[in-house]
Amino acid sequence: MPVELLSESERAKLSRFPEEIPREDLRHYFTLSEEDRDAAGRLYGDANPLGFALALSALRYLGFFPPDLTDVPEEAAGYVADQIGARPNVLEGYGTRAQTTRKHKRQAIEHLGFRRLESKEDRERVRSWLVERALEHDRPSVLIETLCEKLRRERIVRPGITVIERMVATARREAHEESLRRLSPLLTAERKSLLDRLLVPENPGERTPLGWLRRHATANSPRALLEVLEKVRQLQRWGVPGWDLSALNPNRQKMLARLGRKYTNQALQRMGPERRYPILLAFLKRTFTDALDEAADIFGECMAGAHKRSKRDLREHNQAIADATQEKVRLFHRVGQLVLDDSIEAGDLRQEIFRRVSPLELSAAVDEAEAIMRPKGVRYFDFLDRRFSYVRQFAPAFLEVMPLKANRGGAPVMRGIGVLRRMNERRKRKVPSDAPTSFVRKRWQPFVFSGENGSIDRHGWELCLLSELRGRLRSGDVYLEHSRRHADPESYLIPEKEWPKLKGEVCEQLGLTPSGKERLKKRAGEVKRLLRHLDGLLSPSGRVGKVRLEGGELVVPGVEAAGEPPGTEDLRESIEARLPHLDITSLLIETDAQVGFTRHFTHPSGNEPKAEEHMRYLYASVLAQGCNMSLADMAQSSRLSYDRLRWTTRWYVREDALSTATADLVDFQCEQPLAKRWGGGTLSSSDGQRFPVSGKVRNAKALPRYFGYGRGITFYTWTSDQYSQYGTKVISSTVRDATYVLDEILDNETELTIREHTTDTDGYTDLVFGLFDLLGMRFSPRIRDLGAARLYRLRDDFERYPNLEGRLTGQLDLAVLEEGWDELLRVAGSLKLGYVTASLLISKLQEYPRQNRLTRLLKEHGRLAKTIHALRYLESEAYRRRIGRQLNKGERLHQLRNWLMFGGDGKVRRKQEKAQTCQAGCLNLMTNAVVVWNTLYMQEAIRQMDPEGDLAEALGSEPFEDERLEHLSPARFDHVNRYGKYRFDIEEESRRTGLRPLREV
């Protein structure tokens, strides 16, 4: 039975020359050596030398011979023909004799040192290699591409594409079998029975255990936490934490776990054991890790909620007291007036008071006055104490189930947790007198030691302990075994034993030296030079419009927008007038035809529907999520099947596919001449875009400035200087942007080479400055009130800077940095080699209750980098303008994204973070599709307006540039219809008699 992993168009594309060959590839692969020309020159006839030369070039470039060598792009044929003195049109007579072409191919193989995949050793070696790759990546398209490149690199002639498909299909099947073999020690008869029971409901009509495990919490509540803890407890009963899956590549473990989350029960039951059991093992292992992280997050939110509600109750109480105080003051004022009234006899005073104020009213006022007079010191904790029963709903189960461990900093808290666990087990109410209390901070002490004779109060001690546990989990002093986000912080860095072996490679990749002495010396010289220059630019009299001193204060004026070159607005209007009007659906399809990004949306199983109808559903799914429409609305608007649309979304529109498809769009934009006028792809910026949510969403936060009385989330995006957006991430709206700013830069898989990055004030901290510098990039944020910020000088710099003396209030100690350079290198290497994400590392370092040595080192290095940036920013208006121009590009794209997110009243309605991540990815893809389409048509409009003039020349490779082009923007949308089209079929409706038939139920 033939294997079909590719569509006909994909198969044809992999069997012939591409329609266009980049000039760089022409020079590299189609340039003939002297030996090549000699070999071609020995052949008789006009066509044979050229045909043979093209066979050489094809084998070098493609790794195989296309069926028809004459079907080569004209530019390539002409390029090769010129080198051997032939005319390209002689190819028309080549290939009339099959025997001749077969002979030339044999000669080309021998000449270039290639060989065919015929020997048993080669076949077995390639098969083993391909099975290993299939254990890492299961997608057929990736495996086919990887195999073709492997064969070309080893100078093995690639077989026909149908043979390649069979090899990949066989490797994928063997990879499933190999996975089962490697995991066979885990697959005892008892465990197989357990895995099979996951697919069968315990009682008819109930959810299967697999379905129960797949569900994620949608709220931060005790009930939700207890349900997650029950999952953890159940997985512990099954022994999942002890399962060792290290025999499988981590990528395959992730892929298998992802399939376990997506496949239906019926699909898993139909699978053979070689696929079903590895999938379920990996799913359970990953689910345990995810459940630990989810439980820790909900615990933190519940504890934070208890504190937040206590503060709110305190505010309401204080307001009530203030109101009551006013009432009592007025009442006692009335009483006082009566007491002081000389006209009232002493014997009648009491009767007169009660005539004006009833005894009941006066008694209540006295009681309230007594309450108002209570000591103020522990009022907040009084209200927190009222939340004790709320905390007890989940705290005992959390401490019982979670595998908590501690570093030295968390040891006192862990000792307290041990005592509390024993108290819970034995149902003891009183805290032992020798219970640990060293974790109790000063402000907690009146609450904790409020028992008789200053003894430990149970409520105060337990609430303090649990609050400290939340903080220590965030910082990493206390961690969770088997967790991913709450693991031991030491595990995030390159292990100390491996560091000496990797240190050289890290230094080479980052361009750093093992000692750091030269690097720090260079940075010190830069600080001194900039200080001298800036001090010389400043004068007490000041300069209007420039950075200046006024009354000893450093004034940094806002950067005014640079004036546009004459004729820019006319050019913009001329281009806009030529852009075609079209629907957003047509834009998406046309851009895909240019870029081919949908080839990455493959089914995890590799079985791809080939029908054109499937593409309609794929486009509809991306469009629905990118424009914030529900799938039901999209199905109704497009007259597509809702069930099929939901199936396509579930199986095809995944985070990894969206990321790769977006990278294709970014890379395509990189190649456009107009985009190169906007930037070189080396500068980028990032910023958050906040969206309100609908209903209860677990990761949504309250932020009145943006969401009013509601809650919301943030889509954080990274924008290149070419107007492409190469990354997006769903983050908390209450966490500072600086935590995430490095993530997508380090994970960037596009052709952009980011060397400099900018943000607004929220995107920077000293830590981030230090990490950027260590990673070999420049960080250039726009910092609010920089004129009032502290500036640093070197500790050993005794030079005077008269105009800056008042601002140089900090000192930089480079000796400390030199001493700790190895630790800084290890952190940078851990980020560069992917041991940890930047956001996870930064969040842990920021959450430490006391700054540890590593945090202090990074901050000190960050102050050095920040000082250099601040001095550059102050001395150069061009530098400030460049930063502002890049940030403005991100703002323009935010306007486009807001325009695209028109559905659902602008509120994100997806509850799960994974679904939100896919929606953010679809929005990013849609944004880039609009940018690419606009760029292509703007280029075409320019060529049409000025086919042979300066503008057309400026779009080419000539050095001439028209400055007006830099002021154009592809972040436009007035010409695009984002809504559906309404049909007003009067004729059809006029023929209707009676009512429409009701739907069947």
DOVEXNU-721569 format. One record per residue (C-alpha): z, y, x. Coordinates in steps of 0.05 Angstrom, whole numbers. Example, Ala and Ser with C-alpha at 12.3 -4.5 7.8 and 13.67 -1.06 7.14 Angstrom:
residues 2
      w      v      u
    156    -90    246
    143    -21    273
This chain:
residues 1001
      w      v      u
      0      0      0
    -20     67     31
     34    117     48
     25    188     24
     76    237     52
     28    297     53
    -18    329      3
    -93    326     12
    -94    398     36
    -38    386     86
    -72    323    111
   -138    360    120
   -102    417    156
    -72    368    206
   -140    334    219
   -183    393    241
   -185    458    278
   -147    515    246
   -190    568    214
   -167    620    265
   -142    608    335
    -96    663    364
   -124    697    426
    -65    675    467
    -79    602    449
   -152    612    467
   -134    636    536
    -82    581    547
   -118    519    518
   -192    536    518
   -199    565    588
   -236    514    630
   -215    497    701
   -266    489    756
   -260    413    749
   -272    420    674
   -335    459    685
   -360    410    738
   -349    351    691
   -386    386    635
   -442    408    682
   -458    336    700
   -479    320    629
   -552    324    607
   -580    365    550
   -562    432    519
   -509    410    469
   -473    356    509
   -438    401    561
   -412    446    506
   -391    388    461
   -354    356    519
   -320    422    538
   -297    430    466
   -271    358    467
   -229    376    528
   -203    439    494
   -188    403    428
   -149    349    463
   -108    400    503
    -96    444    442
    -88    394    385
    -71    329    420
   -128    294    383
   -202    299    368
   -222    328    301
   -273    284    264
   -326    338    274
   -322    377    339
   -375    424    314
   -328    449    260
   -295    495    310
   -282    570    297
   -339    612    322
   -295    653    368
   -270    590    403
   -341    561    410
   -365    627    439
   -306    631    486
   -319    561    515
   -395    570    515
   -390    634    557
   -351    596    611
   -406    543    621
   -466    589    609
   -486    557    543
   -505    586    476
   -457    570    418
   -514    553    370
   -533    492    411
   -473    457    378
   -518    445    317
   -551    389    355
   -487    357    380
   -460    292    351
   -524    263    324
   -509    199    362
   -439    171    348
   -443    131    413
   -449    196    454
   -389    229    421
   -347    167    430
   -366    166    504
   -349    239    513
   -281    228    480
   -266    170    528
   -286    214    587
   -243    272    562
   -183    226    555
   -193    201    626
   -207    270    654
   -143    301    625
    -99    241    640
    -86    224    567
    -80    154    540
    -84    122    471
    -24     94    435
    -45     22    448
      4    -10    496
     63    -48    468
    111     -9    513
     86     59    488
     88     38    415
    159     11    421
    184     72    459
    153    121    409
    180     80    351
    251     81    379
    246    155    394
    221    170    323
    277    129    291
    327    171    330
    294    234    305
    294    206    234
    369    196    242
    374    271    256
    323    297    205
    298    260    145
    245    309    121
    175    279    129
    142    345    147
    192    357    203
    184    287    230
    108    290    228
    107    357    265
    158    332    316
    119    267    328
     53    303    338
     85    350    389
    118    291    424
     52    254    431
     16    316    457
     71    331    507
     67    260    534
     -9    262    537
    -18    208    484
    -78    217    439
    -51    227    369
    -75    173    320
   -105    191    253
    -59    227    205
    -54    166    159
    -27    126    218
     23    182    233
     46    180    160
     57    105    165
     96    113    229
    141    166    198
    151    126    134
    170     65    175
    217    106    218
    251    135    157
    261     66    128
    288     39    194
    334    100    200
    365     81    133
    374     10    158
    401     35    225
    451     80    188
    475     20    149
    481    -21    214
    520     33    250
    567     41    192
    574    -34    179
    645    -37    210
    668      9    154
    633    -31     99
    683    -86     84
    676   -123     18
    734    -82    -11
    702    -16     10
    634    -35    -18
    669    -50    -84
    701     18    -81
    634     53    -69
    602     16   -126
    659     35   -173
    645    109   -159
    582    101   -201
    615     70   -262
    660    108   -311
    728     76   -320
    722     83   -395
    658     89   -437
    637    161   -448
    679    188   -391
    654    221   -327
    644    175   -267
    690    183   -206
    630    209   -169
    618    263   -221
    692    282   -218
    691    288   -142
    628    332   -145
    661    385   -188
    686    447   -153
    740    494   -178
    716    556   -215
    783    594   -216
    842    609   -171
    897    580   -214
    953    529   -207
    914    482   -253
    852    486   -210
    893    475   -147
    928    414   -176
    860    384   -194
    834    394   -123
    899    365    -95
    890    304   -139
    821    294   -106
    853    300    -37
    907    251    -57
    856    201    -85
    813    205    -23
    874    194     20
    892    132    -21
    822    105     -6
    833    118     68
    776    167     75
    810    211    128
    810    151    176
    737    134    168
    700    143    233
    628    164    220
    615    189    291
    563    134    301
    517    177    258
    487    242    282
    524    302    249
    459    326    220
    448    259    186
    519    260    159
    506    328    128
    440    305     99
    470    241     70
    528    280     40
    480    330      9
    442    273    -23
    507    245    -50
    520    311    -85
    451    314   -116
    429    243   -135
    445    219   -205
    486    157   -216
    424    120   -240
    385    139   -178
    440    115   -132
    448     50   -170
    373     36   -163
    375     47    -88
    382    -10    -39
    448    -18     -2
    416      9     63
    411     77     29
    466     77    -23
    526     59     20
    514    108     78
    502    163     27
    567    150     -9
    607    142     55
    582    209     82
    593    242     14
    666    220     10
    680    241     81
    649    310     70
    683    317      2
    751    306     35
    738    362     85
    712    408     31
    771    393    -15
    821    410     40
    787    477     52
    782    491    -23
    856    474    -34
    878    519     23
    836    576     -4
    863    569    -75
    934    564    -49
    924    629    -10
    895    663    -71
    952    639   -117
   1005    664    -68
    968    730    -60
    963    735   -135
   1038    725   -142
   1051    783    -94
    999    826   -127
   1027    816   -196
   1097    830   -170
   1073    896   -141
   1039    912   -206
   1103    896   -245
   1142    940   -197
   1095    998   -209
   1100    988   -284
   1176    983   -279
   1180   1047   -238
   1136   1082   -288
   1180   1057   -345
   1242   1081   -308
   1210   1149   -298
   1194   1154   -372
   1263   1129   -392
   1296   1177   -343
   1262   1235   -377
   1286   1211   -445
   1358   1202   -421
   1358   1270   -387
   1337   1302   -452
   1389   1263   -491
   1446   1279   -444
   1424   1351   -443
   1434   1353   -518
   1502   1320   -511
   1522   1367   -455
   1504   1427   -496
   1551   1402   -551
   1607   1390   -502
   1600   1460   -473
   1595   1494   -542
   1660   1534   -549
   1649   1540   -624
   1662   1465   -633
   1735   1446   -637
   1758   1392   -589
   1780   1348   -647
   1713   1354   -680
   1670   1344   -616
   1664   1268   -622
   1645   1273   -696
   1594   1327   -680
   1562   1287   -624
   1555   1226   -669
   1526   1270   -723
   1471   1292   -676
   1465   1226   -636
   1481   1159   -669
   1532   1115   -634
   1479   1060   -628
   1430   1107   -595
   1482   1134   -546
   1505   1063   -528
   1434   1041   -513
   1424   1103   -471
   1486   1088   -429
   1462   1016   -418
   1393   1040   -396
   1424   1092   -350
   1464   1036   -317
   1399    997   -305
   1366   1058   -275
   1425   1066   -227
   1415    997   -196
   1403    996   -120
   1329   1004   -101
   1327    961    -38
   1304    894    -66
   1268    914   -129
   1201    886   -107
   1233    819    -91
   1267    819   -158
   1198    818   -190
   1173    767   -140
   1231    723   -159
   1205    723   -230
   1142    688   -203
   1183    631   -174
   1168    583   -232
   1094    601   -226
   1094    583   -152
   1132    518   -165
   1074    494   -209
   1033    480   -147
   1075    488    -84
   1109    419    -83
   1043    382    -93
   1009    425    -40
   1063    411     12
   1064    337     -5
    989    325     -1
    962    372     52
    960    346    125
    993    408    156
   1000    415    231
   1023    473    275
   1012    505    342
   1071    535    379
   1067    599    338
   1073    561    272
   1129    514    293
   1186    551    257
   1145    551    192
   1130    476    199
   1205    461    209
   1219    499    145
   1164    460    109
   1196    395    132
   1263    416    101
   1229    438     36
   1191    373     31
   1256    333     37
   1289    378    -15
   1231    366    -63
   1233    291    -51
   1308    288    -63
   1307    341   -118
   1358    384    -82
   1368    454   -107
   1410    483    -51
   1380    502     16
   1418    469     73
   1460    519    113
   1423    498    177
   1353    508    147
   1305    545    194
   1304    620    182
   1272    648    246
   1208    660    207
   1243    708    159
   1220    779    174
   1266    839    169
   1241    864    102
   1253    795     71
   1324    787     96
   1360    821     37
   1323    775    -11
   1331    711     30
   1404    720     47
   1426    744    -22
   1470    684    -39
   1546    684    -40
   1575    712     24
   1505    724     51
   1484    651     45
   1411    629     37
   1382    640    -33
   1336    583    -53
   1284    626    -88
   1281    678    -33
   1278    627     24
   1223    585     -9
   1180    644    -29
   1187    673     41
   1168    606     72
   1107    597     28
   1084    668     40
   1090    657    115
   1052    591    108
    994    628     75
    992    678    132
    997    625    186
    941    583    154
    896    644    157
    913    658    229
    909    586    253
    982    580    275
    986    527    221
    924    485    211
    898    426    171
    877    361    202
    804    342    182
    791    412    156
    732    455    176
    752    527    160
    827    516    172
    823    472    233
    861    481    299
    833    545    329
    830    511    397
    778    463    369
    732    522    356
    721    534    430
    687    492    483
    739    439    502
    775    457    567
    754    391    599
    680    405    585
    682    479    603
    673    471    679
    610    431    667
    581    481    616
    602    545    650
    540    550    694
    494    539    635
    531    592    594
    527    643    650
    452    629    658
    438    637    583
    480    701    577
    458    732    643
    531    736    666
    566    719    731
    625    671    736
    671    725    763
    648    785    721
    663    832    778
    593    859    785
    584    866    710
    649    905    702
    633    949    762
    566    967    731
    600    983    664
    652   1026    700
    597   1066    734
    564   1076    667
    628   1104    636
    637   1154    693
    565   1176    691
    566   1188    616
    633   1225    619
    606   1272    672
    542   1285    633
    577   1296    566
    629   1341    597
    574   1383    627
    539   1389    559
    601   1415    525
    624   1487    529
    680   1524    493
    630   1571    462
    592   1514    432
    520   1507    410
    501   1511    337
    472   1445    312
    494   1407    374
    557   1367    392
    606   1421    412
    678   1441    421
    709   1487    369
    782   1505    378
    792   1444    422
    762   1398    369
    699   1358    382
    649   1372    327
    593   1322    315
    542   1351    266
    504   1306    219
    435   1286    242
    381   1321    203
    321   1280    184
    264   1290    233
    205   1327    205
    145   1285    187
     79   1297    223
     29   1340    184
    -10   1299    133
     41   1243    126
     53   1256     52
    -22   1259     39
    -30   1193     75
     27   1162     35
     -3   1185    -31
    -73   1161    -12
    -46   1092      5
     -5   1088    -58
    -65   1107   -100
   -103   1048    -72
    -50    994    -80
    -70    946   -136
    -24    939   -196
     -1    867   -206
     53    822   -235
    110    798   -192
     87    726   -205
     18    741   -176
     50    775   -116
     92    714   -101
     33    665   -107
    -14    709    -66
     37    719    -11
     48    644     -8
    -27    634     -1
    -25    679     60
     39    652     92
     47    582     64
    123    587     59
    129    538      0
    112    479     46
    186    479     65
    209    464     -6
    208    389     -1
    246    335    -38
    302    303      4
    272    235     -9
    204    255     18
    168    236    -46
    129    299    -63
     94    313   -130
     24    334   -114
      6    366   -180
     -8    440   -185
     41    440   -244
     98    428   -194
     82    493   -158
     90    532   -223
    160    505   -231
    176    520   -158
    153    592   -164
    190    600   -230
    255    574   -200
    252    621   -140
    233    680   -185
    288    665   -236
    343    663   -183
    315    721   -142
    311    765   -205
    378    743   -233
    349    708   -294
    378    645   -323
    334    583   -320
    336    581   -397
    308    652   -400
    255    636   -349
    234    572   -386
    229    609   -451
    191    668   -420
    142    625   -381
    135    569   -433
    157    518   -381
    202    458   -393
    275    477   -381
    292    406   -359
    236    404   -309
    254    474   -284
    326    453   -275
    305    390   -238
    260    430   -191
    316    480   -177
    366    424   -163
    322    384   -115
    276    434    -82
    308    503    -78
    360    489    -25
    393    535     25
    358    503     85
    289    507     53
    301    580     33
    322    598    104
    261    566    135
    213    596     84
    243    665     95
    235    656    171
    160    643    158
    154    709    121
    192    746    175
    148    716    229
     85    734    190
    109    805    183
    121    806    259
     46    795    270
     22    852    226
     -4    913    264
     28    962    217
     96    928    223
     92    935    298
     86   1010    288
    153   1008    251
    189    971    306
    185    919    360
    230    868    326
    287    881    375
    331    928    333
    365    908    269
    419    930    221
    464    897    170
    500    920    108
    532    892     45
    505    899    -26
    557    890    -80
    543    858   -147
    590    850   -206
    601    780   -234
    605    755   -305
    666    714   -327
    715    679   -281
    685    667   -212
    732    639   -159
    706    678    -99
    699    744   -137
    746    801   -120
    771    863   -155
    746    928   -123
    752    985   -173
    708   1032   -132
    648    986   -143
    666    941   -202
    711    984   -245
    758    937   -283
    716    876   -266
    705    834   -204
    646    822   -158
    617    792    -95
    576    818    -36
    508    796    -12
    508    815     62
    438    823     93
    408    832    161
    346    878    167
    297    883    225
    264    948    247
    199    919    217
    229    921    147
    238    845    144
    305    814    124
    320    755    168
    387    734    140
    433    737     81
    503    712     65
    551    713      6
    617    743     28
    681    769     -2
    678    842    -24
    747    855      3
    736    828     74
    710    879    124
    636    871    140
    651    868    215
    676    796    206
    606    771    191
    560    818    229
    544    769    285
    531    707    243
    457    712    227
    440    745    293
    466    683    329
    433    636    278
    367    674    279
    310    624    281
    253    674    272
    209    703    326
    250    768    325
    286    780    391
    346    821    370
    373    860    429
    408    917    392
    444    920    325
    473    976    283
    518    981    222
    559   1032    185
    633   1042    200
    655    980    161
    613    937    207
    651    950    271
    717    933    304
    735    931    378
    730    855    375
    658    859    352
    640    909    406
    668    861    458
    631    800    432
    564    836    427
    570    859    500
    589    790    524
    530    760    487
    482    807    522
    467    852    462
    479    926    449
    521    944    389
    506   1014    363
    543   1028    298
    546   1095    263
    621   1110    265
    652   1158    215
    692   1216    245
    673   1196    316
    691   1266    340
    764   1253    323
    765   1182    351
    802   1165    415
    760   1164    478
    778   1121    538
    775   1133    613
    784   1083    670
    855   1075    694
    834   1087    766
    788   1146    750
    822   1210    775
    762   1255    765
    773   1316    720
    732   1327    657
    755   1397    634
    721   1397    567
    741   1326    548
    813   1323    574
    841   1331    504
    800   1273    478
    811   1223    535
    876   1195    509
    864   1121    524
    858   1081    588
    814   1021    606
    844    969    652
    786    931    684
    832    890    727
    859    855    665
    787    840    644
    769    813    712
    830    769    711
    814    742    642
    738    737    652
    737    661    648
    769    663    579
    720    715    555
    662    673    581
    689    611    545
    691    649    479
    620    677    489
    595    607    508
    627    576    447
    589    625    402
    524    618    440
    524    542    440
    544    538    367
    615    509    373
    639    560    322
    611    613    277
    627    685    295
    657    700    227
    706    642    231
    728    660    301
    735    734    286
    774    721    222
    823    676    259
    833    726    316
    844    783    267
    894    744    225
    942    728    282
   1010    758    264
   1018    778    337
    958    791    380
    951    734    430
    923    741    500
    851    724    480
    851    776    424
    879    829    471
    826    813    523
    769    817    473
    795    883    445
    801    912    515
    730    891    531
    709    919    464
    740    987    479
    699    989    543
    635    975    505
    655   1023    448
    669   1079    498
    599   1072    528
    569   1072    458
    610   1133    436
    590   1173    497
    517   1155    488
    522   1174    414
    554   1241    430
    506   1261    486
    440   1241    453
    414   1266    387
    354   1220    394
    402   1160    398
    438   1183    335
    372   1194    299
    347   1125    319
    409   1092    290
    404   1132    226
    331   1114    218
    345   1040    223
    403   1044    173
    357   1081    125
    308   1022    128
    364    977    103
    381   1026     47
    308   1027     24
    307    952     21
    372    953    -19
    336    996    -70
    281    944    -73
    332    888    -81
    368    926   -137
    300    932   -171
    288    858   -164
    357    839   -191
    341    865   -260
    362    804   -301
    430    787   -330
    450    860   -338
    455    863   -262
    514    814   -262
    515    751   -221
    529    694   -269
    531    634   -222
    602    608   -213
    596    564   -152
    589    593    -82
    533    545    -65
    493    568   -125
    507    641   -106
    482    626    -35
    417    598    -63
    410    659   -108
    420    706    -48
    368    665     -9
    318    671    -66
    330    746    -70
    319    751      5
    255    711      0
    229    754    -58
    246    817    -19
    207    793     42
    149    771     -2
    143    841    -31
    148    872     39
     94    826     67
     47    838      8
     56    913     13
     45    913     88
    -20    873     81
    -48    918     28
    -25    982     62
    -63    960    124
   -125    945     82
   -119   1013     48
   -116   1047    115
   -178   1010    139
   -215   1028     75
   -196   1101     80
   -216   1107    153
   -258   1046    173
   -278   1070    242
   -230   1128    255
   -164   1139    290
   -121   1106    236
   -159   1041    239
   -156   1044    315
    -81   1055    311
    -73    990    273
   -109    951    327
    -88    934    397
   -110   1000    428
    -55   1044    458
    -72   1101    411
    -20   1111    356
    -18   1157    296
     54   1181    287
     44   1184    212
     45   1108    209
    117   1105    232
    139   1144    170
    108   1095    120
    150   1043     85
    133    976     51
    197    979      9
    158   1003    -52
    153    972   -120
    124   1022   -170
     58    983   -172
     91    916   -188
    107    892   -258
    172    853   -256
    174    837   -330
    136    786   -371
     79    804   -417
     87    809   -492
     35    780   -538
     20    818   -603
    -24    766   -637
    -33    801   -704
    -90    755   -726
    -50    691   -715
     12    718   -749
    -27    744   -808
    -52    673   -823
     20    647   -827
     41    626   -898
    114    615   -914
    169    609   -863
    165    576   -795
    189    504   -793
    261    495   -772
    277    457   -708
    294    384   -713
    366    364   -696
